[in-house]
Amino acid sequence: LSQPVRLICESVRAILEEAPPEISADLCDTGVTIVGGGALLFGIGEAVSDHLGVPARVAEDPLTAVARGTGILLDELDELCDGLGVEEDD
């Protein structure tokens, strides 16, 4: 592995070790999706999958995935807040 890919894999592992058990269980079942500029590194999906032992895939358009996901979240904020019992002013 190249140094940047190795560092990304180690960072992802460190973050997941701190995650609640239910999140870790979900990731074992569904895998991870890699987004952002780092997703363009050659072989990153396979490296993350091998390092973590879970399925990993690169998003279809990794450079805009976070922005698009944030837009979807904001469009659905009312429903999300209602479902969580949170008032938007909180």
PyMOL Python script that loads the backbone (N, CA, C, O; Angstrom):
from pymol import cmd

cmd.read_pdbstr("""\
ATOM      1  N   LEU A   1       0.835  -1.195   0.000  1.00  0.00           N
ATOM      2  CA  LEU A   1       0.000   0.000   0.000  1.00  0.00           C
ATOM      3  C   LEU A   1       0.869   1.243   0.000  1.00  0.00           C
ATOM      4  O   LEU A   1       1.937   1.276   0.611  1.00  0.00           O
ATOM      5  N   SER A   2       0.391   2.268  -0.698  1.00  0.00           N
ATOM      6  CA  SER A   2       1.101   3.540  -0.653  1.00  0.00           C
ATOM      7  C   SER A   2       0.886   4.177   0.719  1.00  0.00           C
ATOM      8  O   SER A   2      -0.048   3.824   1.439  1.00  0.00           O
ATOM      9  N   GLN A   3       1.747   5.105   1.063  1.00  0.00           N
ATOM     10  CA  GLN A   3       1.650   5.770   2.365  1.00  0.00           C
ATOM     11  C   GLN A   3       0.294   6.457   2.572  1.00  0.00           C
ATOM     12  O   GLN A   3      -0.307   6.278   3.631  1.00  0.00           O
ATOM     13  N   PRO A   4      -0.217   7.241   1.596  1.00  0.00           N
ATOM     14  CA  PRO A   4      -1.527   7.878   1.819  1.00  0.00           C
ATOM     15  C   PRO A   4      -2.654   6.870   2.024  1.00  0.00           C
ATOM     16  O   PRO A   4      -3.509   7.063   2.888  1.00  0.00           O
ATOM     17  N   VAL A   5      -2.658   5.806   1.241  1.00  0.00           N
ATOM     18  CA  VAL A   5      -3.710   4.795   1.369  1.00  0.00           C
ATOM     19  C   VAL A   5      -3.600   4.101   2.721  1.00  0.00           C
ATOM     20  O   VAL A   5      -4.615   3.852   3.371  1.00  0.00           O
ATOM     21  N   ARG A   6      -2.393   3.788   3.146  1.00  0.00           N
ATOM     22  CA  ARG A   6      -2.188   3.135   4.444  1.00  0.00           C
ATOM     23  C   ARG A   6      -2.695   4.041   5.573  1.00  0.00           C
ATOM     24  O   ARG A   6      -3.365   3.575   6.494  1.00  0.00           O
ATOM     25  N   LEU A   7      -2.372   5.331   5.496  1.00  0.00           N
ATOM     26  CA  LEU A   7      -2.818   6.267   6.538  1.00  0.00           C
ATOM     27  C   LEU A   7      -4.335   6.390   6.571  1.00  0.00           C
ATOM     28  O   LEU A   7      -4.924   6.465   7.649  1.00  0.00           O
ATOM     29  N   ILE A   8      -4.972   6.411   5.407  1.00  0.00           N
ATOM     30  CA  ILE A   8      -6.436   6.464   5.358  1.00  0.00           C
ATOM     31  C   ILE A   8      -7.027   5.221   6.003  1.00  0.00           C
ATOM     32  O   ILE A   8      -7.950   5.318   6.810  1.00  0.00           O
ATOM     33  N   CYS A   9      -6.506   4.062   5.655  1.00  0.00           N
ATOM     34  CA  CYS A   9      -7.013   2.799   6.221  1.00  0.00           C
ATOM     35  C   CYS A   9      -6.857   2.773   7.731  1.00  0.00           C
ATOM     36  O   CYS A   9      -7.773   2.362   8.444  1.00  0.00           O
ATOM     37  N   GLU A  10      -5.705   3.209   8.223  1.00  0.00           N
ATOM     38  CA  GLU A  10      -5.474   3.226   9.668  1.00  0.00           C
ATOM     39  C   GLU A  10      -6.397   4.229  10.367  1.00  0.00           C
ATOM     40  O   GLU A  10      -6.881   3.968  11.468  1.00  0.00           O
ATOM     41  N   SER A  11      -6.636   5.358   9.733  1.00  0.00           N
ATOM     42  CA  SER A  11      -7.534   6.365  10.310  1.00  0.00           C
ATOM     43  C   SER A  11      -8.970   5.867  10.371  1.00  0.00           C
ATOM     44  O   SER A  11      -9.663   6.068  11.369  1.00  0.00           O
ATOM     45  N   VAL A  12      -9.411   5.219   9.304  1.00  0.00           N
ATOM     46  CA  VAL A  12     -10.772   4.670   9.284  1.00  0.00           C
ATOM     47  C   VAL A  12     -10.921   3.625  10.384  1.00  0.00           C
ATOM     48  O   VAL A  12     -11.924   3.613  11.097  1.00  0.00           O
ATOM     49  N   ARG A  13      -9.934   2.752  10.523  1.00  0.00           N
ATOM     50  CA  ARG A  13      -9.992   1.729  11.569  1.00  0.00           C
ATOM     51  C   ARG A  13     -10.064   2.377  12.954  1.00  0.00           C
ATOM     52  O   ARG A  13     -10.860   1.949  13.790  1.00  0.00           O
ATOM     53  N   ALA A  14      -9.253   3.391  13.202  1.00  0.00           N
ATOM     54  CA  ALA A  14      -9.241   4.061  14.512  1.00  0.00           C
ATOM     55  C   ALA A  14     -10.597   4.694  14.811  1.00  0.00           C
ATOM     56  O   ALA A  14     -11.076   4.626  15.943  1.00  0.00           O
ATOM     57  N   ILE A  15     -11.213   5.303  13.816  1.00  0.00           N
ATOM     58  CA  ILE A  15     -12.532   5.917  14.013  1.00  0.00           C
ATOM     59  C   ILE A  15     -13.574   4.846  14.305  1.00  0.00           C
ATOM     60  O   ILE A  15     -14.399   5.008  15.204  1.00  0.00           O
ATOM     61  N   LEU A  16     -13.541   3.760  13.555  1.00  0.00           N
ATOM     62  CA  LEU A  16     -14.532   2.700  13.751  1.00  0.00           C
ATOM     63  C   LEU A  16     -14.373   2.013  15.105  1.00  0.00           C
ATOM     64  O   LEU A  16     -15.354   1.526  15.667  1.00  0.00           O
ATOM     65  N   GLU A  17     -13.164   1.968  15.628  1.00  0.00           N
ATOM     66  CA  GLU A  17     -12.950   1.369  16.951  1.00  0.00           C
ATOM     67  C   GLU A  17     -13.634   2.190  18.042  1.00  0.00           C
ATOM     68  O   GLU A  17     -13.953   1.659  19.106  1.00  0.00           O
ATOM     69  N   GLU A  18     -13.861   3.467  17.792  1.00  0.00           N
ATOM     70  CA  GLU A  18     -14.530   4.344  18.753  1.00  0.00           C
ATOM     71  C   GLU A  18     -16.045   4.397  18.536  1.00  0.00           C
ATOM     72  O   GLU A  18     -16.766   4.949  19.367  1.00  0.00           O
ATOM     73  N   ALA A  19     -16.528   3.836  17.442  1.00  0.00           N
ATOM     74  CA  ALA A  19     -17.952   3.900  17.097  1.00  0.00           C
ATOM     75  C   ALA A  19     -18.766   2.985  18.016  1.00  0.00           C
ATOM     76  O   ALA A  19     -18.261   1.969  18.495  1.00  0.00           O
ATOM     77  N   PRO A  20     -20.024   3.350  18.258  1.00  0.00           N
ATOM     78  CA  PRO A  20     -20.901   2.479  19.040  1.00  0.00           C
ATOM     79  C   PRO A  20     -21.064   1.121  18.344  1.00  0.00           C
ATOM     80  O   PRO A  20     -20.967   1.040  17.119  1.00  0.00           O
ATOM     81  N   PRO A  21     -21.307   0.069  19.108  1.00  0.00           N
ATOM     82  CA  PRO A  21     -21.413  -1.278  18.545  1.00  0.00           C
ATOM     83  C   PRO A  21     -22.454  -1.407  17.435  1.00  0.00           C
ATOM     84  O   PRO A  21     -22.242  -2.153  16.479  1.00  0.00           O
ATOM     85  N   GLU A  22     -23.580  -0.688  17.546  1.00  0.00           N
ATOM     86  CA  GLU A  22     -24.617  -0.825  16.516  1.00  0.00           C
ATOM     87  C   GLU A  22     -24.157  -0.267  15.172  1.00  0.00           C
ATOM     88  O   GLU A  22     -24.557  -0.771  14.122  1.00  0.00           O
ATOM     89  N   ILE A  23     -23.322   0.768  15.196  1.00  0.00           N
ATOM     90  CA  ILE A  23     -22.781   1.299  13.942  1.00  0.00           C
ATOM     91  C   ILE A  23     -21.793   0.307  13.344  1.00  0.00           C
ATOM     92  O   ILE A  23     -21.817   0.056  12.139  1.00  0.00           O
ATOM     93  N   SER A  24     -20.941  -0.249  14.164  1.00  0.00           N
ATOM     94  CA  SER A  24     -19.993  -1.254  13.682  1.00  0.00           C
ATOM     95  C   SER A  24     -20.721  -2.451  13.088  1.00  0.00           C
ATOM     96  O   SER A  24     -20.308  -2.984  12.058  1.00  0.00           O
ATOM     97  N   ALA A  25     -21.795  -2.871  13.730  1.00  0.00           N
ATOM     98  CA  ALA A  25     -22.572  -4.010  13.220  1.00  0.00           C
ATOM     99  C   ALA A  25     -23.183  -3.677  11.866  1.00  0.00           C
ATOM    100  O   ALA A  25     -23.170  -4.509  10.959  1.00  0.00           O
ATOM    101  N   ASP A  26     -23.722  -2.459  11.721  1.00  0.00           N
ATOM    102  CA  ASP A  26     -24.286  -2.041  10.433  1.00  0.00           C
ATOM    103  C   ASP A  26     -23.221  -2.052   9.346  1.00  0.00           C
ATOM    104  O   ASP A  26     -23.477  -2.508   8.232  1.00  0.00           O
ATOM    105  N   LEU A  27     -22.034  -1.553   9.659  1.00  0.00           N
ATOM    106  CA  LEU A  27     -20.965  -1.512   8.662  1.00  0.00           C
ATOM    107  C   LEU A  27     -20.507  -2.904   8.263  1.00  0.00           C
ATOM    108  O   LEU A  27     -20.141  -3.131   7.110  1.00  0.00           O
ATOM    109  N   CYS A  28     -20.522  -3.831   9.202  1.00  0.00           N
ATOM    110  CA  CYS A  28     -20.173  -5.212   8.859  1.00  0.00           C
ATOM    111  C   CYS A  28     -21.194  -5.794   7.891  1.00  0.00           C
ATOM    112  O   CYS A  28     -20.844  -6.570   7.001  1.00  0.00           O
ATOM    113  N   ASP A  29     -22.461  -5.415   8.069  1.00  0.00           N
ATOM    114  CA  ASP A  29     -23.520  -5.928   7.192  1.00  0.00           C
ATOM    115  C   ASP A  29     -23.543  -5.230   5.833  1.00  0.00           C
ATOM    116  O   ASP A  29     -23.670  -5.883   4.797  1.00  0.00           O
ATOM    117  N   THR A  30     -23.420  -3.902   5.841  1.00  0.00           N
ATOM    118  CA  THR A  30     -23.611  -3.143   4.604  1.00  0.00           C
ATOM    119  C   THR A  30     -22.325  -2.658   3.968  1.00  0.00           C
ATOM    120  O   THR A  30     -22.315  -2.318   2.785  1.00  0.00           O
ATOM    121  N   GLY A  31     -21.239  -2.619   4.727  1.00  0.00           N
ATOM    122  CA  GLY A  31     -19.974  -2.129   4.208  1.00  0.00           C
ATOM    123  C   GLY A  31     -19.879  -0.619   4.301  1.00  0.00           C
ATOM    124  O   GLY A  31     -20.741   0.037   4.886  1.00  0.00           O
ATOM    125  N   VAL A  32     -18.819  -0.075   3.718  1.00  0.00           N
ATOM    126  CA  VAL A  32     -18.576   1.354   3.757  1.00  0.00           C
ATOM    127  C   VAL A  32     -18.543   1.906   2.335  1.00  0.00           C
ATOM    128  O   VAL A  32     -18.194   1.208   1.383  1.00  0.00           O
ATOM    129  N   THR A  33     -18.911   3.164   2.221  1.00  0.00           N
ATOM    130  CA  THR A  33     -18.819   3.867   0.947  1.00  0.00           C
ATOM    131  C   THR A  33     -17.800   4.979   1.118  1.00  0.00           C
ATOM    132  O   THR A  33     -17.885   5.774   2.054  1.00  0.00           O
ATOM    133  N   ILE A  34     -16.852   5.030   0.224  1.00  0.00           N
ATOM    134  CA  ILE A  34     -15.766   5.996   0.306  1.00  0.00           C
ATOM    135  C   ILE A  34     -16.115   7.194  -0.569  1.00  0.00           C
ATOM    136  O   ILE A  34     -16.456   7.045  -1.743  1.00  0.00           O
ATOM    137  N   VAL A  35     -16.025   8.379   0.018  1.00  0.00           N
ATOM    138  CA  VAL A  35     -16.372   9.617  -0.693  1.00  0.00           C
ATOM    139  C   VAL A  35     -15.225  10.610  -0.562  1.00  0.00           C
ATOM    140  O   VAL A  35     -14.286  10.395   0.204  1.00  0.00           O
ATOM    141  N   GLY A  36     -15.314  11.697  -1.319  1.00  0.00           N
ATOM    142  CA  GLY A  36     -14.315  12.746  -1.257  1.00  0.00           C
ATOM    143  C   GLY A  36     -13.151  12.472  -2.191  1.00  0.00           C
ATOM    144  O   GLY A  36     -13.122  11.464  -2.896  1.00  0.00           O
ATOM    145  N   GLY A  37     -12.213  13.369  -2.183  1.00  0.00           N
ATOM    146  CA  GLY A  37     -11.063  13.274  -3.075  1.00  0.00           C
ATOM    147  C   GLY A  37     -10.221  12.034  -2.857  1.00  0.00           C
ATOM    148  O   GLY A  37      -9.661  11.487  -3.807  1.00  0.00           O
ATOM    149  N   GLY A  38     -10.125  11.583  -1.611  1.00  0.00           N
ATOM    150  CA  GLY A  38      -9.346  10.376  -1.316  1.00  0.00           C
ATOM    151  C   GLY A  38      -9.893   9.136  -1.999  1.00  0.00           C
ATOM    152  O   GLY A  38      -9.167   8.167  -2.222  1.00  0.00           O
ATOM    153  N   ALA A  39     -11.175   9.171  -2.329  1.00  0.00           N
ATOM    154  CA  ALA A  39     -11.799   8.034  -3.005  1.00  0.00           C
ATOM    155  C   ALA A  39     -11.226   7.828  -4.407  1.00  0.00           C
ATOM    156  O   ALA A  39     -11.400   6.765  -5.004  1.00  0.00           O
ATOM    157  N   LEU A  40     -10.543   8.846  -4.927  1.00  0.00           N
ATOM    158  CA  LEU A  40      -9.964   8.753  -6.261  1.00  0.00           C
ATOM    159  C   LEU A  40      -8.589   8.096  -6.267  1.00  0.00           C
ATOM    160  O   LEU A  40      -8.028   7.847  -7.333  1.00  0.00           O
ATOM    161  N   LEU A  41      -8.041   7.813  -5.082  1.00  0.00           N
ATOM    162  CA  LEU A  41      -6.754   7.128  -5.014  1.00  0.00           C
ATOM    163  C   LEU A  41      -6.892   5.713  -5.561  1.00  0.00           C
ATOM    164  O   LEU A  41      -7.816   4.982  -5.203  1.00  0.00           O
ATOM    165  N   PHE A  42      -5.980   5.345  -6.414  1.00  0.00           N
ATOM    166  CA  PHE A  42      -6.026   4.031  -7.044  1.00  0.00           C
ATOM    167  C   PHE A  42      -6.020   2.927  -5.987  1.00  0.00           C
ATOM    168  O   PHE A  42      -5.150   2.894  -5.118  1.00  0.00           O
ATOM    169  N   GLY A  43      -6.997   2.027  -6.072  1.00  0.00           N
ATOM    170  CA  GLY A  43      -7.064   0.860  -5.202  1.00  0.00           C
ATOM    171  C   GLY A  43      -7.584   1.115  -3.803  1.00  0.00           C
ATOM    172  O   GLY A  43      -7.502   0.229  -2.953  1.00  0.00           O
ATOM    173  N   ILE A  44      -8.120   2.304  -3.534  1.00  0.00           N
ATOM    174  CA  ILE A  44      -8.537   2.628  -2.170  1.00  0.00           C
ATOM    175  C   ILE A  44      -9.672   1.726  -1.685  1.00  0.00           C
ATOM    176  O   ILE A  44      -9.676   1.317  -0.524  1.00  0.00           O
ATOM    177  N   GLY A  45     -10.628   1.412  -2.547  1.00  0.00           N
ATOM    178  CA  GLY A  45     -11.745   0.566  -2.135  1.00  0.00           C
ATOM    179  C   GLY A  45     -11.288  -0.812  -1.685  1.00  0.00           C
ATOM    180  O   GLY A  45     -11.695  -1.302  -0.632  1.00  0.00           O
ATOM    181  N   GLU A  46     -10.449  -1.423  -2.485  1.00  0.00           N
ATOM    182  CA  GLU A  46      -9.938  -2.754  -2.139  1.00  0.00           C
ATOM    183  C   GLU A  46      -9.061  -2.699  -0.889  1.00  0.00           C
ATOM    184  O   GLU A  46      -9.123  -3.596  -0.048  1.00  0.00           O
ATOM    185  N   ALA A  47      -8.249  -1.654  -0.764  1.00  0.00           N
ATOM    186  CA  ALA A  47      -7.369  -1.524   0.391  1.00  0.00           C
ATOM    187  C   ALA A  47      -8.179  -1.371   1.681  1.00  0.00           C
ATOM    188  O   ALA A  47      -7.881  -2.017   2.685  1.00  0.00           O
ATOM    189  N   VAL A  48      -9.197  -0.518   1.649  1.00  0.00           N
ATOM    190  CA  VAL A  48     -10.034  -0.324   2.841  1.00  0.00           C
ATOM    191  C   VAL A  48     -10.758  -1.622   3.180  1.00  0.00           C
ATOM    192  O   VAL A  48     -10.833  -2.002   4.349  1.00  0.00           O
ATOM    193  N   SER A  49     -11.283  -2.296   2.181  1.00  0.00           N
ATOM    194  CA  SER A  49     -11.974  -3.556   2.417  1.00  0.00           C
ATOM    195  C   SER A  49     -11.042  -4.592   3.038  1.00  0.00           C
ATOM    196  O   SER A  49     -11.403  -5.261   4.007  1.00  0.00           O
ATOM    197  N   ASP A  50      -9.851  -4.720   2.481  1.00  0.00           N
ATOM    198  CA  ASP A  50      -8.876  -5.679   3.025  1.00  0.00           C
ATOM    199  C   ASP A  50      -8.461  -5.312   4.440  1.00  0.00           C
ATOM    200  O   ASP A  50      -8.345  -6.187   5.298  1.00  0.00           O
ATOM    201  N   HIS A  51      -8.239  -4.042   4.689  1.00  0.00           N
ATOM    202  CA  HIS A  51      -7.756  -3.586   5.994  1.00  0.00           C
ATOM    203  C   HIS A  51      -8.822  -3.731   7.080  1.00  0.00           C
ATOM    204  O   HIS A  51      -8.517  -4.092   8.217  1.00  0.00           O
ATOM    205  N   LEU A  52     -10.076  -3.444   6.716  1.00  0.00           N
ATOM    206  CA  LEU A  52     -11.155  -3.490   7.703  1.00  0.00           C
ATOM    207  C   LEU A  52     -11.878  -4.824   7.756  1.00  0.00           C
ATOM    208  O   LEU A  52     -12.507  -5.161   8.758  1.00  0.00           O
ATOM    209  N   GLY A  53     -11.786  -5.572   6.684  1.00  0.00           N
ATOM    210  CA  GLY A  53     -12.494  -6.850   6.626  1.00  0.00           C
ATOM    211  C   GLY A  53     -13.984  -6.697   6.389  1.00  0.00           C
ATOM    212  O   GLY A  53     -14.764  -7.581   6.744  1.00  0.00           O
ATOM    213  N   VAL A  54     -14.388  -5.576   5.788  1.00  0.00           N
ATOM    214  CA  VAL A  54     -15.790  -5.343   5.436  1.00  0.00           C
ATOM    215  C   VAL A  54     -15.842  -4.889   3.984  1.00  0.00           C
ATOM    216  O   VAL A  54     -14.850  -4.389   3.454  1.00  0.00           O
ATOM    217  N   PRO A  55     -16.991  -5.060   3.336  1.00  0.00           N
ATOM    218  CA  PRO A  55     -17.095  -4.572   1.956  1.00  0.00           C
ATOM    219  C   PRO A  55     -16.895  -3.057   1.894  1.00  0.00           C
ATOM    220  O   PRO A  55     -17.352  -2.326   2.773  1.00  0.00           O
ATOM    221  N   ALA A  56     -16.209  -2.593   0.849  1.00  0.00           N
ATOM    222  CA  ALA A  56     -16.007  -1.161   0.656  1.00  0.00           C
ATOM    223  C   ALA A  56     -16.199  -0.843  -0.817  1.00  0.00           C
ATOM    224  O   ALA A  56     -15.808  -1.616  -1.691  1.00  0.00           O
ATOM    225  N   ARG A  57     -16.801   0.292  -1.075  1.00  0.00           N
ATOM    226  CA  ARG A  57     -17.008   0.715  -2.457  1.00  0.00           C
ATOM    227  C   ARG A  57     -16.789   2.216  -2.539  1.00  0.00           C
ATOM    228  O   ARG A  57     -16.953   2.939  -1.557  1.00  0.00           O
ATOM    229  N   VAL A  58     -16.417   2.668  -3.723  1.00  0.00           N
ATOM    230  CA  VAL A  58     -16.245   4.093  -3.976  1.00  0.00           C
ATOM    231  C   VAL A  58     -17.566   4.619  -4.510  1.00  0.00           C
ATOM    232  O   VAL A  58     -18.175   4.004  -5.385  1.00  0.00           O
ATOM    233  N   ALA A  59     -18.009   5.752  -3.988  1.00  0.00           N
ATOM    234  CA  ALA A  59     -19.261   6.364  -4.438  1.00  0.00           C
ATOM    235  C   ALA A  59     -19.192   6.645  -5.937  1.00  0.00           C
ATOM    236  O   ALA A  59     -18.114   6.837  -6.499  1.00  0.00           O
ATOM    237  N   GLU A  60     -20.363   6.664  -6.571  1.00  0.00           N
ATOM    238  CA  GLU A  60     -20.439   6.898  -8.012  1.00  0.00           C
ATOM    239  C   GLU A  60     -19.783   8.223  -8.401  1.00  0.00           C
ATOM    240  O   GLU A  60     -19.044   8.277  -9.384  1.00  0.00           O
ATOM    241  N   ASP A  61     -20.036   9.271  -7.658  1.00  0.00           N
ATOM    242  CA  ASP A  61     -19.423  10.575  -7.903  1.00  0.00           C
ATOM    243  C   ASP A  61     -18.867  11.064  -6.572  1.00  0.00           C
ATOM    244  O   ASP A  61     -19.486  11.899  -5.912  1.00  0.00           O
ATOM    245  N   PRO A  62     -17.699  10.548  -6.170  1.00  0.00           N
ATOM    246  CA  PRO A  62     -17.211  10.801  -4.814  1.00  0.00           C
ATOM    247  C   PRO A  62     -16.929  12.259  -4.501  1.00  0.00           C
ATOM    248  O   PRO A  62     -16.986  12.654  -3.337  1.00  0.00           O
ATOM    249  N   LEU A  63     -16.629  13.067  -5.500  1.00  0.00           N
ATOM    250  CA  LEU A  63     -16.292  14.464  -5.226  1.00  0.00           C
ATOM    251  C   LEU A  63     -17.497  15.305  -4.825  1.00  0.00           C
ATOM    252  O   LEU A  63     -17.342  16.336  -4.170  1.00  0.00           O
ATOM    253  N   THR A  64     -18.702  14.873  -5.215  1.00  0.00           N
ATOM    254  CA  THR A  64     -19.899  15.651  -4.856  1.00  0.00           C
ATOM    255  C   THR A  64     -20.834  14.896  -3.912  1.00  0.00           C
ATOM    256  O   THR A  64     -21.897  15.408  -3.558  1.00  0.00           O
ATOM    257  N   ALA A  65     -20.458  13.702  -3.505  1.00  0.00           N
ATOM    258  CA  ALA A  65     -21.348  12.861  -2.701  1.00  0.00           C
ATOM    259  C   ALA A  65     -21.739  13.516  -1.377  1.00  0.00           C
ATOM    260  O   ALA A  65     -22.906  13.463  -0.990  1.00  0.00           O
ATOM    261  N   VAL A  66     -20.803  14.120  -0.688  1.00  0.00           N
ATOM    262  CA  VAL A  66     -21.113  14.733   0.610  1.00  0.00           C
ATOM    263  C   VAL A  66     -22.050  15.919   0.430  1.00  0.00           C
ATOM    264  O   VAL A  66     -23.002  16.078   1.194  1.00  0.00           O
ATOM    265  N   ALA A  67     -21.789  16.748  -0.569  1.00  0.00           N
ATOM    266  CA  ALA A  67     -22.653  17.907  -0.815  1.00  0.00           C
ATOM    267  C   ALA A  67     -24.058  17.457  -1.200  1.00  0.00           C
ATOM    268  O   ALA A  67     -25.043  18.027  -0.728  1.00  0.00           O
ATOM    269  N   ARG A  68     -24.158  16.437  -2.054  1.00  0.00           N
ATOM    270  CA  ARG A  68     -25.479  15.946  -2.445  1.00  0.00           C
ATOM    271  C   ARG A  68     -26.207  15.345  -1.259  1.00  0.00           C
ATOM    272  O   ARG A  68     -27.407  15.564  -1.098  1.00  0.00           O
ATOM    273  N   GLY A  69     -25.505  14.594  -0.428  1.00  0.00           N
ATOM    274  CA  GLY A  69     -26.116  14.000   0.760  1.00  0.00           C
ATOM    275  C   GLY A  69     -26.584  15.049   1.748  1.00  0.00           C
ATOM    276  O   GLY A  69     -27.644  14.905   2.358  1.00  0.00           O
ATOM    277  N   THR A  70     -25.798  16.108   1.910  1.00  0.00           N
ATOM    278  CA  THR A  70     -26.200  17.206   2.790  1.00  0.00           C
ATOM    279  C   THR A  70     -27.453  17.881   2.262  1.00  0.00           C
ATOM    280  O   THR A  70     -28.345  18.234   3.033  1.00  0.00           O
ATOM    281  N   GLY A  71     -27.523  18.061   0.947  1.00  0.00           N
ATOM    282  CA  GLY A  71     -28.720  18.651   0.339  1.00  0.00           C
ATOM    283  C   GLY A  71     -29.956  17.809   0.597  1.00  0.00           C
ATOM    284  O   GLY A  71     -31.022  18.342   0.907  1.00  0.00           O
ATOM    285  N   ILE A  72     -29.818  16.494   0.471  1.00  0.00           N
ATOM    286  CA  ILE A  72     -30.947  15.594   0.741  1.00  0.00           C
ATOM    287  C   ILE A  72     -31.364  15.697   2.204  1.00  0.00           C
ATOM    288  O   ILE A  72     -32.556  15.751   2.509  1.00  0.00           O
ATOM    289  N   LEU A  73     -30.387  15.724   3.111  1.00  0.00           N
ATOM    290  CA  LEU A  73     -30.688  15.854   4.539  1.00  0.00           C
ATOM    291  C   LEU A  73     -31.450  17.145   4.814  1.00  0.00           C
ATOM    292  O   LEU A  73     -32.439  17.136   5.546  1.00  0.00           O
ATOM    293  N   LEU A  74     -31.001  18.248   4.235  1.00  0.00           N
ATOM    294  CA  LEU A  74     -31.672  19.524   4.466  1.00  0.00           C
ATOM    295  C   LEU A  74     -33.076  19.538   3.883  1.00  0.00           C
ATOM    296  O   LEU A  74     -33.980  20.134   4.468  1.00  0.00           O
ATOM    297  N   ASP A  75     -33.274  18.889   2.737  1.00  0.00           N
ATOM    298  CA  ASP A  75     -34.610  18.791   2.141  1.00  0.00           C
ATOM    299  C   ASP A  75     -35.562  17.994   3.026  1.00  0.00           C
ATOM    300  O   ASP A  75     -36.766  18.250   3.032  1.00  0.00           O
ATOM    301  N   GLU A  76     -35.035  17.042   3.765  1.00  0.00           N
ATOM    302  CA  GLU A  76     -35.850  16.153   4.590  1.00  0.00           C
ATOM    303  C   GLU A  76     -35.770  16.505   6.078  1.00  0.00           C
ATOM    304  O   GLU A  76     -36.194  15.711   6.917  1.00  0.00           O
ATOM    305  N   LEU A  77     -35.237  17.669   6.415  1.00  0.00           N
ATOM    306  CA  LEU A  77     -35.005  18.024   7.814  1.00  0.00           C
ATOM    307  C   LEU A  77     -36.280  18.029   8.647  1.00  0.00           C
ATOM    308  O   LEU A  77     -36.269  17.573   9.790  1.00  0.00           O
ATOM    309  N   ASP A  78     -37.369  18.533   8.099  1.00  0.00           N
ATOM    310  CA  ASP A  78     -38.625  18.550   8.854  1.00  0.00           C
ATOM    311  C   ASP A  78     -39.037  17.142   9.265  1.00  0.00           C
ATOM    312  O   ASP A  78     -39.364  16.899  10.426  1.00  0.00           O
ATOM    313  N   GLU A  79     -39.019  16.219   8.312  1.00  0.00           N
ATOM    314  CA  GLU A  79     -39.413  14.835   8.592  1.00  0.00           C
ATOM    315  C   GLU A  79     -38.450  14.174   9.575  1.00  0.00           C
ATOM    316  O   GLU A  79     -38.870  13.422  10.455  1.00  0.00           O
ATOM    317  N   LEU A  80     -37.165  14.457   9.421  1.00  0.00           N
ATOM    318  CA  LEU A  80     -36.167  13.878  10.323  1.00  0.00           C
ATOM    319  C   LEU A  80     -36.385  14.370  11.752  1.00  0.00           C
ATOM    320  O   LEU A  80     -36.355  13.583  12.698  1.00  0.00           O
ATOM    321  N   CYS A  81     -36.602  15.661  11.901  1.00  0.00           N
ATOM    322  CA  CYS A  81     -36.838  16.220  13.236  1.00  0.00           C
ATOM    323  C   CYS A  81     -38.112  15.650  13.855  1.00  0.00           C
ATOM    324  O   CYS A  81     -38.138  15.323  15.042  1.00  0.00           O
ATOM    325  N   ASP A  82     -39.172  15.532  13.047  1.00  0.00           N
ATOM    326  CA  ASP A  82     -40.420  14.954  13.544  1.00  0.00           C
ATOM    327  C   ASP A  82     -40.192  13.515  14.010  1.00  0.00           C
ATOM    328  O   ASP A  82     -40.666  13.120  15.076  1.00  0.00           O
ATOM    329  N   GLY A  83     -39.480  12.752  13.226  1.00  0.00           N
ATOM    330  CA  GLY A  83     -39.223  11.346  13.551  1.00  0.00           C
ATOM    331  C   GLY A  83     -38.387  11.175  14.805  1.00  0.00           C
ATOM    332  O   GLY A  83     -38.526  10.184  15.523  1.00  0.00           O
ATOM    333  N   LEU A  84     -37.515  12.146  15.069  1.00  0.00           N
ATOM    334  CA  LEU A  84     -36.660  12.072  16.252  1.00  0.00           C
ATOM    335  C   LEU A  84     -37.270  12.773  17.460  1.00  0.00           C
ATOM    336  O   LEU A  84     -36.726  12.709  18.563  1.00  0.00           O
ATOM    337  N   GLY A  85     -38.415  13.452  17.246  1.00  0.00           N
ATOM    338  CA  GLY A  85     -39.058  14.171  18.336  1.00  0.00           C
ATOM    339  C   GLY A  85     -38.297  15.419  18.719  1.00  0.00           C
ATOM    340  O   GLY A  85     -38.335  15.839  19.875  1.00  0.00           O
ATOM    341  N   VAL A  86     -37.603  16.023  17.758  1.00  0.00           N
ATOM    342  CA  VAL A  86     -36.815  17.216  18.007  1.00  0.00           C
ATOM    343  C   VAL A  86     -37.483  18.406  17.337  1.00  0.00           C
ATOM    344  O   VAL A  86     -37.979  18.300  16.215  1.00  0.00           O
ATOM    345  N   GLU A  87     -37.492  19.536  18.030  1.00  0.00           N
ATOM    346  CA  GLU A  87     -38.025  20.746  17.410  1.00  0.00           C
ATOM    347  C   GLU A  87     -36.881  21.432  16.667  1.00  0.00           C
ATOM    348  O   GLU A  87     -35.745  21.437  17.141  1.00  0.00           O
ATOM    349  N   GLU A  88     -37.176  22.007  15.512  1.00  0.00           N
ATOM    350  CA  GLU A  88     -36.138  22.599  14.675  1.00  0.00           C
ATOM    351  C   GLU A  88     -35.374  23.713  15.352  1.00  0.00           C
ATOM    352  O   GLU A  88     -34.225  23.969  14.992  1.00  0.00           O
ATOM    353  N   ASP A  89     -35.969  24.385  16.320  1.00  0.00           N
ATOM    354  CA  ASP A  89     -35.297  25.492  16.996  1.00  0.00           C
ATOM    355  C   ASP A  89     -34.227  25.000  17.972  1.00  0.00           C
ATOM    356  O   ASP A  89     -33.412  25.801  18.432  1.00  0.00           O
ATOM    357  N   ASP A  90     -34.208  23.692  18.303  1.00  0.00           N
ATOM    358  CA  ASP A  90     -33.236  23.145  19.271  1.00  0.00           C
ATOM    359  C   ASP A  90     -31.829  23.189  18.743  1.00  0.00           C
ATOM    360  O   ASP A  90     -30.899  22.769  19.431  1.00  0.00           O
TER     361      ASP A  90
END
""", "prot")
cmd.dss("prot")
cmd.show_as("cartoon", "prot")
cmd.util.cbc("prot")
cmd.orient("prot")
